Amino acid sequence: MKVPVSWLSEYVDIDIGLDDLAHRLTMAGNEVGSIERTGWIENVVVGFVKNVRQHPDADRLRLVTVDHGNGESEVVCGAPNVAEGQKIAYASIGAVLHDAYSNEPGKTKKLKRSKIRGVASEGMVCSVRELGIGDDH
């Protein structure tokens, strides 16, 4: 049975972390088999792909200009299917995303400013896997 923490919060004040809450519930005889984090995505918006160019120093990377509503950002992207005119999930610097390449369930990573093969990337074009809502990448 899935029970949102928000439901539990209607009956008791919860001032501990989810992992500690799960442990305490299990110790009280209500086994918690897993924790699904939903609604935790921040700093991700729908962006519009304005331009796609080949990365000057990498055959499998592209430079994507994304209009995200607060201006435009240049993103280094490895997705072979990104195209001009698409609407995409754009994560800005500081966004917390699902770690798509970790074997640890529920692991997240915080997006940092970076250079990829010598070109600055001002965010990320996200796959459903990186958003934690599917297995495609």
C-alpha positions as CSV (number, residue, x, y, z in Angstrom):
1,M,0.0,0.0,0.0
2,K,1.3,3.5,-0.9
3,V,0.8,6.1,1.7
4,P,1.9,9.7,1.1
5,V,3.7,11.4,3.9
6,S,1.3,14.3,3.5
7,W,-1.5,12.0,4.7
8,L,0.5,11.0,7.8
9,S,1.2,14.7,8.4
10,E,-2.6,15.4,8.8
11,Y,-2.6,13.3,11.9
12,V,0.8,13.8,13.5
13,D,3.6,16.3,13.3
14,I,6.6,14.8,11.4
15,D,9.9,16.5,12.4
16,I,12.3,13.8,11.2
17,G,13.7,12.7,7.9
18,L,12.0,10.2,5.6
19,D,14.6,7.5,6.2
20,D,14.2,7.8,10.0
21,L,10.4,7.9,9.7
22,A,10.5,4.7,7.6
23,H,12.7,3.0,10.2
24,R,10.4,4.0,13.0
25,L,7.3,2.8,11.2
26,T,8.9,-0.5,10.5
27,M,10.0,-0.9,14.1
28,A,6.4,-0.2,15.2
29,G,5.2,-3.1,13.1
30,N,4.2,-1.2,9.9
31,E,6.9,-2.4,7.4
32,V,8.0,0.2,4.9
33,G,9.2,-1.7,1.8
34,S,10.4,1.3,-0.1
35,I,10.3,5.1,-0.3
36,E,9.3,6.8,-3.5
37,R,10.2,10.4,-3.7
38,T,7.9,12.4,-6.0
39,G,7.6,16.1,-6.5
40,W,11.1,16.7,-5.5
41,I,12.3,18.2,-8.8
42,E,13.3,21.9,-8.5
43,N,14.8,24.3,-11.1
44,V,13.5,22.3,-14.0
45,V,11.2,24.1,-16.5
46,V,10.0,23.5,-20.1
47,G,12.5,25.0,-22.5
48,F,12.4,25.7,-26.2
49,V,15.3,24.6,-28.4
50,K,16.2,27.6,-30.5
51,N,19.4,26.2,-32.1
52,V,21.4,23.0,-32.3
53,R,25.0,22.9,-33.5
54,Q,27.8,20.3,-33.4
55,H,30.2,20.5,-30.5
56,P,33.6,21.7,-31.9
57,D,35.6,19.0,-30.1
58,A,33.3,16.0,-29.8
59,D,31.4,14.0,-32.4
60,R,28.7,12.8,-30.1
61,L,27.9,16.1,-28.4
62,R,25.9,19.0,-29.5
63,L,25.6,22.7,-28.4
64,V,22.0,23.5,-27.7
65,T,20.6,27.0,-27.3
66,V,17.6,26.8,-24.9
67,D,15.1,29.6,-24.2
68,H,13.8,28.8,-20.7
69,G,11.7,31.9,-20.1
70,N,14.3,33.9,-18.2
71,G,16.6,34.2,-21.2
72,E,18.7,31.8,-23.2
73,S,21.3,29.3,-22.1
74,E,23.9,27.3,-24.0
75,V,23.9,23.6,-23.0
76,V,26.3,20.8,-24.0
77,C,24.0,17.9,-24.8
78,G,24.6,14.2,-25.7
79,A,21.1,13.4,-26.8
80,P,21.2,12.5,-30.5
81,N,17.5,13.2,-30.9
82,V,17.4,16.9,-29.8
83,A,16.2,19.2,-32.5
84,E,15.4,22.8,-33.2
85,G,11.9,23.7,-32.3
86,Q,11.4,21.0,-29.6
87,K,10.1,21.7,-26.1
88,I,12.4,19.9,-23.6
89,A,12.9,19.6,-19.9
90,Y,15.6,22.2,-19.0
91,A,17.4,22.0,-15.7
92,S,19.3,25.1,-14.6
93,I,22.4,25.2,-12.4
94,G,21.5,24.1,-8.9
95,A,18.7,21.7,-10.0
96,V,18.5,18.4,-8.1
97,L,18.0,15.5,-10.5
98,H,17.8,11.7,-10.3
99,D,21.3,10.2,-10.8
100,A,20.5,8.3,-13.9
101,Y,23.9,6.5,-13.9
102,S,23.9,5.3,-10.3
103,N,22.9,1.8,-9.2
104,E,21.6,3.2,-5.9
105,P,17.8,3.7,-6.1
106,G,16.7,7.2,-5.3
107,K,20.1,8.7,-5.5
108,T,20.2,12.4,-6.7
109,K,22.8,14.8,-7.9
110,K,22.9,18.6,-7.9
111,L,23.7,20.2,-11.2
112,K,26.9,22.3,-11.2
113,R,28.3,24.7,-13.6
114,S,30.7,22.7,-15.8
115,K,32.8,22.6,-18.9
116,I,32.4,19.7,-21.2
117,R,35.2,19.1,-23.7
118,G,36.2,22.8,-23.3
119,V,32.7,24.3,-23.7
120,A,30.8,25.8,-20.8
121,S,27.4,24.2,-20.2
122,E,24.8,26.4,-18.5
123,G,22.3,23.7,-17.5
124,M,21.1,20.4,-18.9
125,V,18.5,19.0,-21.4
126,C,16.9,16.2,-19.3
127,S,15.7,12.8,-20.2
128,V,12.9,11.1,-18.4
129,R,15.5,8.9,-16.8
130,E,17.3,12.0,-15.3
131,L,13.9,13.3,-14.1
132,G,13.3,10.0,-12.4
133,I,10.0,9.3,-14.2
134,G,11.1,6.6,-16.7
135,D,13.9,4.5,-18.0
136,D,14.6,6.1,-21.4
137,H,17.6,8.4,-21.8
